[in-house]
Amino acid sequence: MDCPLYNEDDDAEHAPESVRTLRSTIEASDGVIMISPEYNRGMSSVLKNALAGIDDLFEAIRTARSVRAAA
């Protein structure tokens, strides 16, 4: 997946194609598993950036079956 750096001005309906694809994939899924290598006792900046682009879906992710892990 090639998500560009998050830009609030390009959010929602103006989001890049890769971000819209990620959103639609998550919305259509039965569950979500997010795994990232730990970086400085937290998730990586790359994953944080991708999640910023889909922040409007966080409630759907929280109420759906989801697993988040960093190791």
C-alpha positions as CSV (number, residue, x, y, z in Angstrom):
1,M,0.0,0.0,0.0
2,D,1.3,3.4,-0.9
3,C,-0.4,5.9,1.3
4,P,1.0,9.5,1.0
5,L,1.8,11.6,4.0
6,Y,-1.5,12.7,5.7
7,N,-2.7,16.1,4.7
8,E,-6.0,17.3,6.3
9,D,-6.7,19.4,3.2
10,D,-6.9,16.2,1.1
11,D,-9.2,14.4,3.6
12,A,-12.6,12.9,3.1
13,E,-13.8,13.0,-0.6
14,H,-10.6,14.6,-1.7
15,A,-8.4,11.8,-0.3
16,P,-5.9,10.1,-2.6
17,E,-7.0,6.9,-4.3
18,S,-4.8,4.7,-2.1
19,V,-6.5,6.1,1.1
20,R,-10.0,5.7,-0.4
21,T,-9.1,2.1,-1.3
22,L,-7.9,1.4,2.3
23,R,-11.1,2.9,3.7
24,S,-13.4,0.9,1.5
25,T,-11.4,-2.3,2.2
26,I,-11.8,-1.7,6.0
27,E,-15.5,-0.9,5.6
28,A,-16.1,-4.0,3.6
29,S,-14.2,-6.3,6.0
30,D,-15.6,-8.5,8.8
31,G,-12.6,-7.7,11.0
32,V,-9.3,-5.9,11.1
33,I,-5.8,-7.0,12.2
34,M,-3.1,-4.4,12.4
35,I,0.4,-5.5,13.2
36,S,3.4,-3.2,13.2
37,P,7.0,-3.5,14.5
38,E,7.4,-1.6,17.7
39,Y,9.2,1.7,17.3
40,N,10.3,3.5,20.5
41,R,7.7,1.7,22.6
42,G,4.8,2.4,20.2
43,M,3.6,1.9,16.7
44,S,5.6,3.1,13.7
45,S,5.1,6.4,12.1
46,V,4.2,4.7,8.8
47,L,1.2,3.0,10.5
48,K,0.3,6.2,12.4
49,N,0.2,8.0,9.1
50,A,-2.0,5.4,7.5
51,L,-4.4,5.5,10.4
52,A,-4.6,9.3,10.3
53,G,-6.0,8.9,6.8
54,I,-8.8,6.7,8.0
55,D,-9.5,8.4,11.4
56,D,-13.2,8.8,10.4
57,L,-13.4,4.9,10.5
58,F,-12.1,4.5,14.1
59,E,-15.5,4.0,15.6
60,A,-16.3,1.4,13.0
61,I,-13.0,-0.3,13.7
62,R,-13.6,-0.2,17.5
63,T,-17.0,-1.7,17.3
64,A,-16.0,-4.4,14.7
65,R,-13.8,-7.3,15.5
66,S,-10.3,-5.9,15.5
67,V,-6.9,-6.7,16.9
68,R,-4.0,-4.2,17.1
69,A,-0.5,-5.2,18.1
70,A,3.0,-3.8,18.2
71,A,6.0,-6.0,19.0
